[in-house]
């Protein structure tokens, strides 16, 4: 049975018109169809992957880290109106080989990437298929709930990918202290223990200081060599390196810091990785892995973690803006002196 609460007929949305400019326009509030939910968005986090939409423009409403409350349901749905939750980016089919094995982030019949192919979380309302909505405990603030997605989800998935090939990790290096790098740091501490040595390298002092506050050993690449800092801390190298920068130089530095049997996990999209297969991989039995977003099923595990560790995780959020200041939010975010930046409605 479908149900829709009283909602306005139209809504004001940000228009990503290109060249780093955001305007505003009007659009009808969408109605949920069969199997769909209408979400009143309460918060959406900025992400580095929005860069192309901000500078090149977007025909759809961006925003792929959305948290909100269900205000409408279509035929055939079971989620109750009033339920708070978050939206999984990838609308997975649930029927393909990958989905049946639980690899929803590798769906072979993906129907949408919310915020990219379909309107996302910067509008006051968005429609999603019910399968991508994850209900959450109402005690979690909507802004903080966005961390279940790219921060905890992507960060934790990268750590789990590393563990698939190296179960005895004794030290980790993270390339990039942006929000995803901070997410990897946080999840390394939560999944592997607060005493796990985690090195974080970047050029931005603001972000390195934030990483230090969260328990990392910072490496300022403008002044230090990664291997020098790692050795000074008493390690010959690291067992896992997680690159969130997407930069060739960062990946190369991470690879060269690996011990024998070490694993490099590439999370940040972008440039290439150059290596000598014999010396970099074969002789030392190193592994290079990709890590794309995370599996829908991981939301339940991370939901339990955020309830237990919310004060620690909240440190990643450094700035909050209303939707009327989204232009300012993006300009500040791309300057680099931020952690996670939120738009709250």
C-alpha positions, -999 to +999 in steps of 0.1 A: +000+000+000+014+034-010+014+064+013+027+099+009+028+125+037+018+161+028+047+175+007+049+206-014+044+203-051+077+219-061+111+222-045+141+245-048+172+226-060+208+236-066+218+236-102+254+226-110+258+248-141+295+242-146+327+263-142+325+260-105+291+278-102+259+267-085+226+284-092+191+275-079+160+264-097+126+248-092+115+212-098+085+191-090+087+170-059+089+134-073+064+108-064+074+072-055+065+045-079+061+008-072+090-004-050+102+031-044+105+054-014+103+092-012+131+105+010+131+139+027+168+146+027+182+160+059+219+159+052+243+151+024+281+151+025+305+166+000+328+142-018+359+146-039+342+127-067+318+156-070+346+176-086+336+169-121+300+179-115+311+211-098+334+222-125+318+206-156+282+208-146+255+182-141+222+175-157+210+156-126+210+169-090+242+157-074+247+143-039+255+107-032+260+106+005+224+112+017+206+107+050+170+115+055+136+102+065+109+083+045+079+105+038+064+085+010+061+049-001+052+032-033+032+000-039+049-031-028+072-015-002+075-025+034+094+005+049+074+026+072+068+063+067+089+082+093+118+058+091+152+075+092+181+061+072+208+065+046+209+059+008+234+034-007+248+050-038+245+020-062+210+007-071+220-030-073+197-055-091+198-082-064+196-109-091+229-111-109+258-133-100+276-106-080+245-096-060+236-132-051+271-136-036+268-103-017+290-082-040+264-055-044+291-029-052+300-051-083+264-055-095+262-066-132+228-051-137+232-018-118+201+005-123+214+038-109+241+057-092+222+082-071+235+117-074+251+109-108+227+091-131+197+099-110+188+129-088+206+128-055+207+143-021+211+180-026+174+183-034+150+185-005+134+153-017+147+123-037+131+090-049+151+058-045+143+021-049+137+006-015+165-019-017+192+009-014+176+025+017+192+014+050+171+021+081+190+035+111+187+041+148+169+075+153+195+084+179+221+090+152+220+126+139+214+128+102+246+147+096+267+121+114+247+093+097+262+103+063+295+088+077+279+053+073+285+058+036+318+070+020+336+074+054+329+042+072+317+022+042+345+029+017+371+031+044+362-001+061+359-020+028+394-010+019+407-024+052+388-057+047+402-060+012+437-058+026+429-084+052+418-108+025+455-113+015+474-102+046+459-113+079+488-103+102+489-066+095+513-048+120+514-013+104+494+007+078+502+036+055+474+058+041+480+080+011+459+111+014+444+127+045+412+139+029+378+126+041+383+091+026+418+088+040+404+099+074+377+073+070+403+046+063+422+057+094+391+056+116+381+022+104+416+008+108+415+018+144+380+004+149+385-029+130+422-036+139+425-020+173+432+015+186+469+005+190+474-003+153+501+021+140+487+040+111+508+064+091+490+091+070+508+111+043+497+143+027+508+178+018+480+197+037+489+206+073+453+211+083+443+175+073+475+160+088+468+177+121+433+162+120+447+128+113+471+131+142+442+140+165+425+108+154+456+087+163+476+087+131+514+092+127+514+121+102+538+124+073+541+159+057+554+151+023+565+187+018+591+181+045+595+144+050+601+111+032+575+085+040+601+057+045+621+079+068+592+085+092+582+048+091+617+037+100+620+063+127+589+048+143+606+014+144+592-003+113+611-015+083+580-009+063+542-014+064+521-044+057+492-026+041+491+007+021+458+023+012+460+049-015+431+074-015+449+101-034+445+086-069+479+101-077+507+081-094+533+095-071+512+086-040+507+051-052+544+047-060+554+059-025+529+035-010+542+006-030+578+013-020+569+014+016+555-021+016+571-050+034+574-085+018+539-099+014+525-064+016+493-053+000+485-020-018+448-012-020+439+015-045+407+034-034+412+068-051+403+070-088+426+089-110+460+084-124+480+052-132+503+029-112+537+021-127+556-009-114+583-034-121+565-067-119+596-088-110+610-066-082+578-049-070+555-079-070+569-113-077+601-113-056+584-098-025+550-115-031+532-082-029+496-077-039+478-048-056+440-046-051+412-023-061+385-013-037+353+002-050+328+017-025+315-011-003+289-038-001+254-029+011+256-056+038+285-037+054+261-010+065+247-032+093+282-038+107+291-001+105+258+009+120+268-010+152+302+007+152+289+042+148+265+037+177+295+027+199+321+051+186+302+083+175+323+108+194+355+095+178+340+094+143+325+128+146+359+144+145+360+138+108+332+163+103+347+198+104+322+221+086+284+222+082+265+245+059+228+250+049+218+244+013+218+281+006+256+281+012+265+252-010+287+273-033+308+284-003+309+249+010+324+235-023+349+263-027+362+257+009+362+220+004+383+220-027+408+244-011+417+215+011+415+229+047+386+207+058+377+173+069+342+161+059+319+189+049+281+186+053+251+202+037+222+200+062+186+209+054 
